[in-house]
Every structure is written in structure tokens, then in C-alpha cells.
Amino acid sequence: MLIAFTLANGIFHWQAAAGGFAGGELGLRLGLAAGIMMIAVIGGRIVPSFTRNWLVKRGQKSLPVPPMQRFDRVALLVLLAALLLWVVVPQQAASGLALIAAGLVHAIRLVRWRGARTLAEPLLWVLHAGYGFLPLGAVILGIATIWPDLLGQAPAQHVWMAGAIGLMTLAVMTRATLGHTGRVLMAGKGTLAIYICLMAAVLARLLAGFLPAASGALYMTSGLCWIAAFGGFAILYGPLLLRAPTKS
């Protein structure tokens, strides 16, 4: 996946240098597909594991299915096939159907991780929410592929780019910063606020595709929410990363 991501980056810049619209060409699709597969593989290990550990400490009996069971492996293969098809023939109905199928399979995978039981802890439910943008993006992108007049591919892709990649990145950064600096793994109000800002950025960007008359304001809203999310992370977590870890 790292090799594919590196190759995609090279193709993107080559297409841009050649004067093409690199933002809608092979390089971007390949890079995005590699990023989504990384989330599916790595997220498929850490999300159920972290959830299980948290629920066990609270004496819960209904626990997530252990990671990487047979269903998970099938789900990964279905997603890989759908992504490869979309990378190669992004305008074909077969690609759209494959993406929708992959989205439904991964929605089932997510439900098996018992995310509804983690609502009391934002550090956990945000991982489920971030992963949730993967199947949601697959379904929306599949619909946009089959019915392009309903929604363009660019807004649909942002469900993956800003949603799945953006929110999972923020979720893992906040959790890892707290853990590696010796803090308690618990999200405060500021952390919750930056999660909400990022999800608002995704929603505004997606709505811009459905409401072209209001797209200017929605683009601005999306951008400001995105800046607030990652700017807020820098303000809240930057000082923790500049100091020595606390001793447990």
C-alpha cells in the first residue's frame, strides 16, 4: 500500500506538470484508494481492539468480534476489488455497483465492533465515526458513479478524503498524543469540539455538491471548520508534544 501511495503521488505530479487536471485523474484515485485500504486494514485492527479493551474494563458482556476474522478478510478483498475497478474504470456502472457492495459489507463490519456502546468516550466513538466514513463514502461514490447527474464524484470523494482519512487521522493523533505523553486516555471538551468541527467540515463539503447555489458559503464553512479542527489540535496538543511525558 505504501508503494502504491508513492506511485500515485508521482503520477499525480506528472499529470499536473503535463497540464492535465490531476485532481480528477489516475494519480488521485490510486492514492485515495491506497489510503482507504490502509484505513480498512489498520483501522480493522485497532478499532475493535481498543473498543474491546475499554468495554472489558467496564464489565461489558457484549464485545466486538476479534479483528481479522474470516468475514474481515472477505470484506478487505471485496473492498480491494471495488477500489481497483474504480481506479481503472471510474465512470463505469460496474465500478459504482462494486463500491456500493463494498460499502454495505464494511458497514456490517463496523456494526460488529459494537461502536454504539462507546458513546460515553469520544476517544473511542470517533474511531468508529472515522471508519464509518469509509462505507458511507463507498456508497455515495458508487451512487455518484452510476448517476453522475445526481452528484459529482468530487463531493463524494471528499467523504473519503476529509471524512475517513481526515477524521481517522485526527482520532489517532489525539489518542496517540495522550497515550505517549503519559496522559489519561480521556477526551476533554476541547477534543470533542475539534472532532465536531471536522465532521461539520465534511458535511458542509458534501452538501455543496447537492446545493450548488449555496456552494460558495458551504465551501467557506467547510474550510473554516477544517482549519478549526486541526488548528484546535495544534493548540490543545502542541504543548503536550513539546514537554517531557508525565510519569505514570
Backbone bond lengths (Angstrom), bond angles and torsions (degrees), N, CA, C in turn:
res aa  C-N    CA-C-N  psi(-1)  N-CA   C-N-CA  omega(-1)  CA-C   N-CA-C  phi
1 M - - - 1.472 - - 1.526 111.03 -
2 L 1.346 116.58 -36.56 1.463 119.47 178.69 1.531 110.50 -67.10
3 I 1.331 116.57 -39.15 1.469 120.29 177.14 1.533 110.09 -63.74
4 A 1.333 116.06 -43.01 1.467 120.12 178.74 1.522 110.44 -62.17
5 F 1.330 116.66 -40.36 1.463 120.90 -179.98 1.528 110.61 -65.12
6 T 1.329 116.58 -41.80 1.467 121.08 179.03 1.525 110.94 -65.69
7 L 1.330 116.60 -43.02 1.457 121.37 177.55 1.534 110.61 -61.24
8 A 1.330 115.92 -42.71 1.464 120.37 180.00 1.522 110.86 -61.81
9 N 1.317 116.37 -40.15 1.463 119.95 179.15 1.533 111.02 -61.78
10 G 1.339 116.15 -42.75 1.458 120.35 177.96 1.518 112.03 -63.24
11 I 1.345 116.61 -43.41 1.469 120.62 179.94 1.524 110.26 -64.16
12 F 1.343 116.48 -41.38 1.468 120.65 -179.91 1.530 110.84 -57.63
13 H 1.338 116.48 -48.64 1.464 119.80 -178.05 1.536 111.59 -69.65
14 W 1.310 116.50 -34.16 1.469 120.09 177.21 1.527 110.02 -64.81
15 Q 1.325 116.98 -43.06 1.456 120.25 179.28 1.533 111.15 -67.20
16 A 1.330 116.57 -38.15 1.463 119.67 177.49 1.522 111.06 -65.62
17 A 1.334 116.92 -41.52 1.464 120.93 179.87 1.521 111.54 -66.16
18 A 1.335 115.88 -27.76 1.458 120.16 179.64 1.525 112.35 -81.10
19 G 1.331 115.46 -2.12 1.457 119.30 177.46 1.510 114.55 91.47
20 G 1.324 117.81 7.16 1.454 120.56 179.79 1.520 112.00 -85.34
21 F 1.328 115.73 171.23 1.459 121.15 176.99 1.527 107.54 -86.48
22 A 1.335 115.11 84.06 1.465 120.28 -173.86 1.520 112.19 -62.24
23 G 1.346 117.31 -26.31 1.455 120.44 -178.54 1.514 114.04 -66.38
24 G 1.317 118.07 -10.92 1.458 119.75 179.19 1.510 112.60 -127.34
25 E 1.320 116.22 19.44 1.460 119.50 -174.21 1.537 112.12 -112.65
26 L 1.336 114.48 -169.07 1.456 122.47 -171.61 1.524 112.85 -58.05
27 G 1.336 117.39 -42.57 1.457 119.89 -176.05 1.508 112.46 -59.03
28 L 1.332 116.42 -45.85 1.468 119.28 -179.99 1.530 110.91 -65.30
29 R 1.327 117.52 -43.67 1.461 119.50 -178.54 1.525 110.98 -62.71
30 L 1.328 116.74 -42.70 1.462 119.96 -179.47 1.528 110.86 -65.35
31 G 1.336 116.71 -43.15 1.458 119.77 179.19 1.514 112.04 -65.26
32 L 1.324 116.46 -41.80 1.457 120.24 178.92 1.524 111.01 -65.35
33 A 1.320 116.15 -41.40 1.463 119.60 178.12 1.529 111.36 -62.05
34 A 1.338 116.91 -40.65 1.468 120.05 178.17 1.520 111.01 -63.62
35 G 1.345 116.72 -41.87 1.454 120.16 178.43 1.519 112.34 -63.14
36 I 1.322 116.88 -40.69 1.462 120.74 179.83 1.528 110.78 -67.43
37 M 1.335 117.24 -38.59 1.464 119.31 177.35 1.530 110.68 -65.97
38 M 1.326 117.51 -35.92 1.465 119.99 176.84 1.529 110.76 -60.87
39 I 1.327 116.00 -43.30 1.464 119.93 178.68 1.528 110.30 -64.46
40 A 1.334 116.45 -41.98 1.460 119.97 -179.18 1.525 111.59 -62.66
41 V 1.325 116.74 -39.50 1.468 120.48 -177.70 1.528 111.18 -78.75
42 I 1.345 116.51 -55.06 1.463 120.26 -175.60 1.527 111.08 -73.36
43 G 1.339 115.88 -43.68 1.459 119.01 176.11 1.514 111.82 -61.31
44 G 1.324 116.06 -33.20 1.460 120.29 178.26 1.510 113.54 -67.17
45 R 1.313 117.18 -14.22 1.469 121.39 175.30 1.528 111.59 -96.93
46 I 1.330 116.86 -47.52 1.458 118.78 -171.65 1.532 113.10 -79.86
47 V 1.325 118.72 -35.88 1.467 119.73 -175.55 1.524 111.32 -63.82
48 P 1.342 120.26 -52.76 1.464 118.18 178.98 1.528 113.04 -67.76
49 S 1.325 117.20 -32.02 1.471 119.71 -179.67 1.521 111.33 -67.40
50 F 1.337 117.44 -48.38 1.462 120.74 178.53 1.528 110.86 -62.78
51 T 1.334 115.53 -38.66 1.467 119.97 -179.79 1.524 110.65 -65.87
52 R 1.312 116.40 -44.67 1.468 120.30 179.62 1.527 110.69 -60.67
53 N 1.321 117.54 -46.02 1.470 120.48 -178.82 1.524 111.16 -60.16
54 W 1.323 116.48 -42.49 1.465 121.15 -178.28 1.524 110.82 -67.42
55 L 1.335 117.08 -42.11 1.458 120.74 -179.17 1.529 111.66 -69.59
56 V 1.316 117.18 -37.08 1.465 120.42 178.58 1.526 110.68 -62.25
57 K 1.333 116.69 -41.31 1.469 120.65 179.52 1.524 111.76 -62.57
58 R 1.315 116.43 -24.33 1.462 120.74 -179.33 1.528 111.86 -100.49
59 G 1.305 116.28 11.07 1.457 121.08 174.52 1.508 114.94 71.89
60 Q 1.317 117.26 21.41 1.460 120.48 179.79 1.531 110.61 -74.31
61 K 1.316 115.02 143.62 1.462 120.14 -179.56 1.532 112.56 -95.26
62 S 1.333 115.95 -32.36 1.466 120.19 -179.74 1.523 108.67 -86.00
63 L 1.321 115.88 104.95 1.460 121.85 -173.07 1.527 111.35 -113.07
64 P 1.328 117.24 158.13 1.468 119.97 176.90 1.519 111.73 -63.36
65 V 1.311 114.53 152.19 1.461 119.34 172.89 1.528 108.20 -64.53
66 P 1.344 118.91 136.25 1.473 120.06 178.77 1.524 110.91 -54.93
67 P 1.330 117.56 147.54 1.474 120.29 -176.26 1.509 113.60 -68.10
68 M 1.325 113.76 154.10 1.455 124.11 172.46 1.532 113.60 60.23
69 Q 1.329 115.47 44.07 1.451 120.99 170.29 1.531 109.00 -82.02
70 R 1.325 117.09 -177.60 1.465 120.41 -176.89 1.526 111.60 -58.62
71 F 1.340 116.79 -41.96 1.463 119.47 179.76 1.526 110.82 -60.46
72 D 1.334 116.71 -40.35 1.464 120.26 179.81 1.522 111.19 -62.88
73 R 1.305 116.92 -41.83 1.460 120.05 -179.36 1.527 110.79 -65.64
74 V 1.326 116.36 -39.64 1.470 119.84 176.65 1.532 110.01 -64.22
75 A 1.337 116.02 -42.68 1.467 120.31 179.76 1.519 111.07 -60.62
76 L 1.328 117.15 -40.63 1.464 120.69 179.02 1.527 111.38 -65.49
77 L 1.325 116.80 -39.96 1.463 120.21 178.89 1.528 111.16 -66.50
78 V 1.332 116.37 -40.07 1.470 120.13 177.90 1.525 110.13 -62.84
79 L 1.334 116.50 -43.56 1.459 120.03 179.33 1.521 111.29 -65.41
80 L 1.326 117.14 -42.94 1.456 120.74 179.09 1.521 111.30 -59.41
81 A 1.336 116.79 -45.01 1.462 120.51 179.31 1.530 110.95 -62.40
82 A 1.344 116.55 -42.89 1.465 120.50 -179.83 1.522 111.22 -64.78
83 L 1.322 116.79 -41.36 1.462 120.29 -179.70 1.525 111.47 -66.56
84 L 1.321 117.01 -42.88 1.463 120.03 178.74 1.527 110.80 -61.57
85 L 1.312 115.85 -41.03 1.463 120.12 179.14 1.527 110.16 -64.04
86 W 1.339 116.13 -42.68 1.464 120.08 -179.85 1.528 111.76 -67.50
87 V 1.316 117.09 -37.34 1.466 120.30 178.80 1.524 110.55 -63.39
88 V 1.324 116.91 -42.21 1.468 121.28 -174.44 1.527 111.75 -81.32
89 V 1.339 117.84 -46.66 1.476 121.03 -177.03 1.530 108.53 -129.22
90 P 1.321 118.43 75.01 1.469 121.45 -171.67 1.524 115.10 -69.05
91 Q 1.326 117.79 -17.97 1.460 120.42 -175.96 1.528 113.33 -97.05
92 Q 1.313 117.38 -4.16 1.454 120.29 -175.52 1.527 111.65 -82.69
93 A 1.344 115.65 145.00 1.464 120.53 179.18 1.520 111.39 -61.06
94 A 1.334 116.75 -32.60 1.465 119.85 179.37 1.529 110.91 -60.37
95 S 1.326 116.80 -36.72 1.461 120.67 177.60 1.524 110.51 -64.75
96 G 1.331 115.71 -42.81 1.455 119.77 179.00 1.514 112.22 -62.92
97 L 1.314 116.92 -43.84 1.465 120.33 179.21 1.522 111.20 -64.24
98 A 1.334 116.51 -40.21 1.457 120.52 179.19 1.528 110.88 -64.34
99 L 1.329 116.92 -39.90 1.463 120.70 178.70 1.524 111.11 -65.43
100 I 1.318 116.95 -42.31 1.460 120.14 178.48 1.524 110.52 -62.72
101 A 1.338 116.52 -42.94 1.470 120.08 178.40 1.519 110.75 -61.95
102 A 1.337 116.63 -44.01 1.467 120.11 179.10 1.524 110.76 -63.07
103 G 1.343 116.37 -39.98 1.456 119.93 179.11 1.517 111.99 -61.74
104 L 1.311 117.10 -42.83 1.467 120.60 179.83 1.527 111.27 -65.81
105 V 1.317 116.67 -40.73 1.472 120.30 179.06 1.530 110.71 -63.56
106 H 1.328 116.55 -41.57 1.461 119.17 -178.59 1.525 112.05 -76.98
107 A 1.316 117.71 -22.91 1.466 119.86 171.64 1.529 109.58 -65.89
108 I 1.331 116.53 -41.15 1.464 120.76 176.00 1.520 109.87 -63.82
109 R 1.321 116.73 -41.93 1.465 121.01 178.19 1.528 110.79 -58.50
110 L 1.313 116.63 -42.85 1.460 121.08 -179.16 1.522 111.30 -65.38
111 V 1.322 117.53 -41.90 1.467 121.36 179.64 1.522 110.83 -60.11
112 R 1.310 117.14 -34.26 1.473 121.48 -179.12 1.533 112.73 -66.56
113 W 1.351 117.21 -11.40 1.468 120.71 -177.97 1.526 113.14 -94.07
114 R 1.332 117.75 5.07 1.469 123.08 172.86 1.531 112.93 58.93
115 G 1.301 116.89 42.23 1.458 119.94 -179.36 1.515 113.84 -64.13
116 A 1.338 117.93 -27.74 1.460 120.78 -179.37 1.517 112.04 -63.05
117 R 1.315 117.98 -19.55 1.465 121.66 -179.28 1.529 112.36 -87.34
118 T 1.330 117.38 1.41 1.470 120.17 -176.05 1.530 112.55 -108.67
119 L 1.327 117.24 11.91 1.463 119.99 -173.16 1.528 112.79 -63.36
120 A 1.310 117.59 -18.81 1.459 120.29 179.89 1.527 112.24 -76.44
121 E 1.330 117.88 -13.49 1.461 120.68 -177.23 1.528 110.45 -129.05
122 P 1.347 117.28 104.51 1.469 120.60 -178.35 1.526 113.84 -57.64
123 L 1.336 118.15 -32.36 1.471 119.34 179.66 1.521 111.75 -60.80
124 L 1.322 116.46 -24.78 1.463 120.08 179.20 1.520 112.29 -94.29
125 W 1.342 116.38 -49.16 1.466 115.68 -175.51 1.514 112.15 -65.40
126 V 1.348 117.07 -24.77 1.468 118.00 178.54 1.528 110.87 -67.06
127 L 1.318 117.63 -30.23 1.463 120.27 175.73 1.528 110.33 -65.22
128 H 1.323 115.89 -42.12 1.464 120.20 177.37 1.524 110.78 -66.29
129 A 1.353 116.14 -39.97 1.463 119.68 178.70 1.522 110.71 -64.96
130 G 1.339 116.48 -42.89 1.458 119.92 178.49 1.516 111.66 -61.01
131 Y 1.342 115.82 -44.22 1.468 118.73 178.29 1.526 110.03 -67.36
132 G 1.330 116.61 -32.08 1.462 119.92 -179.20 1.515 113.28 -61.25
133 F 1.336 116.53 -27.28 1.465 118.96 177.10 1.525 111.64 -68.40
134 L 1.322 118.01 -18.12 1.469 120.30 178.34 1.534 110.82 -67.43
135 P 1.344 119.23 -58.14 1.472 117.49 177.23 1.523 113.05 -65.45
136 L 1.349 117.28 -35.93 1.459 119.15 178.81 1.524 110.44 -62.00
137 G 1.329 116.78 -45.06 1.459 120.41 178.65 1.513 112.50 -63.55
138 A 1.321 116.53 -38.41 1.462 120.10 179.44 1.529 110.78 -63.04
139 V 1.331 116.59 -44.19 1.466 120.05 -179.66 1.532 110.46 -66.49
140 I 1.337 117.42 -46.43 1.464 120.16 -178.60 1.523 111.04 -65.13
141 L 1.331 116.87 -41.27 1.464 119.54 178.43 1.519 110.70 -66.55
142 G 1.332 116.67 -36.59 1.459 119.77 176.14 1.514 111.65 -62.56
143 I 1.340 116.82 -42.48 1.460 121.04 177.63 1.527 110.56 -63.97
144 A 1.343 115.88 -42.46 1.466 119.79 179.38 1.524 111.61 -64.45
145 T 1.328 117.04 -30.14 1.465 121.08 178.66 1.524 111.18 -72.19
146 I 1.329 116.27 -41.13 1.465 120.43 -177.86 1.528 111.14 -77.71
147 W 1.341 116.01 -40.12 1.471 120.98 -179.21 1.527 108.94 -121.74
148 P 1.328 118.39 75.96 1.475 121.48 -176.74 1.522 114.09 -62.65
149 D 1.342 117.73 -23.40 1.464 119.79 178.80 1.526 111.85 -72.70
150 L 1.318 116.67 -20.98 1.461 120.74 -179.74 1.523 111.47 -77.74
151 L 1.318 116.02 -42.04 1.466 121.23 -178.12 1.517 108.81 -157.97
152 G 1.326 116.64 134.88 1.455 120.38 177.85 1.521 111.70 -72.57
153 Q 1.327 115.69 161.67 1.459 119.05 -179.00 1.523 112.59 -71.37
154 A 1.334 117.76 -28.34 1.462 120.14 -177.47 1.531 112.54 -61.29
155 P 1.354 119.36 -50.52 1.468 118.22 176.61 1.520 112.52 -61.43
156 A 1.335 116.40 -38.09 1.465 119.88 179.58 1.528 111.21 -64.37
157 Q 1.328 116.62 -40.94 1.462 119.88 178.97 1.522 111.87 -62.69
158 H 1.336 116.91 -29.29 1.460 119.31 -179.47 1.530 112.37 -68.21
159 V 1.323 117.31 -20.59 1.466 119.06 173.82 1.519 109.34 -63.44
160 W 1.320 116.61 -35.74 1.471 120.83 174.88 1.531 111.29 -78.53
161 M 1.322 116.65 -47.36 1.473 119.93 -171.60 1.522 111.29 -70.31
162 A 1.323 116.75 -55.45 1.458 119.83 -179.53 1.522 111.89 -80.82
163 G 1.346 115.96 -35.05 1.461 120.26 -176.50 1.512 113.90 -79.84
164 A 1.323 116.62 -71.09 1.465 120.01 -176.27 1.527 111.46 -64.40
165 I 1.331 117.21 -54.13 1.464 120.21 -176.88 1.531 110.76 -70.55
166 G 1.335 116.93 -45.98 1.454 120.17 -177.27 1.514 113.09 -64.09
167 L 1.331 116.78 -50.34 1.464 119.41 -175.88 1.525 111.55 -72.12
168 M 1.336 118.21 -38.07 1.467 119.16 177.36 1.526 110.61 -64.86
169 T 1.325 116.59 -37.53 1.464 119.92 177.31 1.522 110.51 -62.10
170 L 1.328 116.90 -48.05 1.461 121.02 -179.72 1.528 110.78 -64.61
171 A 1.327 116.72 -40.46 1.463 120.67 -179.11 1.525 111.33 -62.70
172 V 1.326 116.56 -45.12 1.463 120.02 -178.08 1.525 110.55 -71.74
173 M 1.343 117.90 -36.79 1.463 120.14 179.10 1.525 111.56 -63.28
174 T 1.326 116.84 -43.51 1.463 118.89 -179.14 1.519 110.90 -66.29
175 R 1.319 116.97 -45.45 1.462 120.09 -179.53 1.521 111.40 -64.77
176 A 1.335 116.71 -44.39 1.466 120.24 -178.43 1.523 111.18 -65.93
177 T 1.333 117.16 -38.20 1.465 119.89 179.47 1.526 110.53 -63.33
178 L 1.316 117.38 -45.71 1.460 120.36 178.68 1.529 110.96 -62.22
179 G 1.323 115.81 -45.69 1.462 119.62 -177.93 1.516 113.49 -65.45
180 H 1.327 116.87 -44.49 1.463 120.33 -174.64 1.527 113.36 -82.36
181 T 1.327 117.02 -8.95 1.469 119.05 174.57 1.530 111.46 -104.78
182 G 1.315 115.95 8.91 1.456 120.59 174.28 1.515 115.02 79.71
183 R 1.336 117.59 17.69 1.460 120.09 179.07 1.530 111.08 -89.88
184 V 1.315 114.17 163.83 1.459 119.90 176.25 1.522 109.13 -69.03
185 L 1.334 116.77 137.06 1.462 120.96 179.82 1.525 109.56 -77.88
186 M 1.306 114.67 79.90 1.460 121.28 -179.62 1.523 108.30 -149.67
187 A 1.321 116.86 131.82 1.462 121.77 -177.79 1.518 110.47 -86.11
188 G 1.330 116.59 130.06 1.450 121.59 174.67 1.510 111.62 -86.38
189 K 1.339 116.19 -175.54 1.466 120.50 -178.47 1.536 111.36 -64.92
190 G 1.332 116.76 -36.15 1.455 119.55 179.36 1.520 111.91 -64.63
191 T 1.330 116.12 -41.71 1.467 120.28 178.17 1.518 110.71 -64.20
192 L 1.321 116.04 -43.40 1.459 119.49 177.13 1.529 110.73 -59.58
193 A 1.319 116.50 -38.80 1.461 120.70 -179.15 1.524 111.72 -64.00
194 I 1.334 117.97 -41.25 1.469 118.29 -178.84 1.531 111.04 -71.33
195 Y 1.336 117.28 -29.68 1.465 119.21 174.12 1.524 109.92 -63.66
196 I 1.325 116.09 -45.81 1.469 120.63 -178.74 1.522 110.59 -64.34
197 C 1.338 117.22 -39.74 1.462 120.45 178.17 1.518 111.40 -60.62
198 L 1.320 117.29 -41.37 1.457 119.13 -178.46 1.523 111.20 -68.33
199 M 1.325 116.77 -41.42 1.459 119.02 178.15 1.526 111.00 -65.52
200 A 1.326 117.15 -34.45 1.462 120.48 175.95 1.524 110.55 -65.42
201 A 1.332 117.54 -35.96 1.461 121.38 177.70 1.527 110.66 -62.59
202 V 1.311 116.61 -41.90 1.467 120.64 179.37 1.524 110.45 -65.61
203 L 1.325 116.45 -45.60 1.459 120.55 -178.58 1.525 110.90 -61.68
204 A 1.341 116.92 -44.31 1.464 120.25 -179.42 1.522 111.27 -63.52
205 R 1.330 116.81 -40.06 1.473 119.88 179.88 1.516 111.12 -66.71
206 L 1.331 117.52 -37.96 1.454 120.46 178.78 1.522 110.84 -69.06
207 L 1.340 117.22 -41.54 1.461 120.74 179.37 1.522 111.76 -62.87
208 A 1.340 116.26 -29.35 1.464 119.81 179.01 1.520 111.05 -60.18
209 G 1.322 117.48 -29.86 1.455 120.94 178.34 1.518 112.77 -73.89
210 F 1.345 116.71 -27.65 1.465 120.92 179.49 1.524 112.64 -90.51
211 L 1.337 116.52 -23.68 1.474 121.01 -175.71 1.522 109.80 -123.52
212 P 1.325 117.91 73.64 1.478 120.26 -176.27 1.521 113.50 -58.80
213 A 1.331 117.95 -30.12 1.460 120.08 -179.31 1.529 111.54 -65.70
214 A 1.320 115.79 -28.38 1.468 120.53 -179.37 1.518 111.84 -106.24
215 S 1.330 116.69 13.56 1.461 119.61 -172.84 1.527 112.77 -62.41
216 G 1.335 118.21 -36.88 1.459 120.01 -179.45 1.521 112.04 -59.17
217 A 1.337 115.89 -48.51 1.462 120.37 179.57 1.525 111.13 -66.40
218 L 1.326 116.23 -36.62 1.469 119.58 -179.33 1.526 111.20 -70.66
219 Y 1.340 117.46 -37.69 1.461 119.76 174.92 1.527 110.30 -60.43
220 M 1.315 116.16 -44.36 1.461 120.76 179.92 1.530 110.76 -63.05
221 T 1.328 115.94 -44.22 1.463 120.45 178.96 1.525 111.02 -61.39
222 S 1.335 114.90 -44.54 1.458 119.55 179.61 1.520 111.27 -61.31
223 G 1.327 116.73 -45.79 1.458 120.44 -179.50 1.518 112.82 -63.78
224 L 1.332 116.52 -42.06 1.457 119.89 -179.96 1.528 111.63 -66.67
225 C 1.328 116.38 -39.52 1.474 119.78 177.90 1.526 110.81 -65.73
226 W 1.337 116.05 -38.60 1.469 120.20 177.99 1.530 110.67 -62.70
227 I 1.344 115.95 -45.68 1.464 120.68 178.61 1.525 110.46 -62.47
228 A 1.335 116.51 -40.23 1.464 120.40 179.40 1.526 111.02 -63.53
229 A 1.335 116.45 -38.10 1.465 119.92 -178.55 1.522 111.64 -66.05
230 F 1.339 116.89 -52.68 1.463 118.75 -176.39 1.526 112.17 -81.55
231 G 1.340 116.93 -28.42 1.458 118.92 171.89 1.517 110.68 -66.16
232 G 1.341 115.42 -39.68 1.456 119.92 176.38 1.512 112.14 -62.86
233 F 1.333 116.58 -37.30 1.464 119.60 176.69 1.525 110.47 -62.02
234 A 1.331 116.42 -44.50 1.462 120.17 -179.46 1.530 110.99 -61.31
235 I 1.343 116.77 -39.76 1.453 120.78 -178.83 1.528 111.33 -70.54
236 L 1.335 116.58 -43.56 1.462 120.67 -175.77 1.520 113.03 -77.80
237 Y 1.328 115.94 -40.87 1.461 119.25 -171.12 1.523 113.64 -105.38
238 G 1.334 117.60 -16.86 1.457 119.83 177.33 1.515 113.10 -55.37
239 P 1.337 118.87 -49.07 1.467 119.48 178.89 1.519 113.64 -59.19
240 L 1.333 117.59 -34.13 1.468 119.96 179.26 1.524 110.98 -65.56
241 L 1.338 115.80 -36.07 1.462 120.59 -178.11 1.523 112.49 -78.34
242 L 1.322 116.97 -14.03 1.465 120.82 179.75 1.528 113.05 -95.92
243 R 1.334 115.83 -4.39 1.459 120.09 179.04 1.518 110.11 -112.89
244 A 1.304 115.44 160.40 1.472 120.33 177.43 1.518 109.14 -66.43
245 P 1.333 118.64 145.75 1.466 120.63 178.63 1.510 111.40 -60.45
246 T 1.336 115.94 146.99 1.455 120.52 175.13 1.523 108.84 -77.37
247 K 1.314 116.33 149.56 1.465 120.27 -179.89 1.499 109.45 -86.98
248 S 1.333 114.68 132.83 1.457 119.60 -179.84 1.525 111.03 -80.13
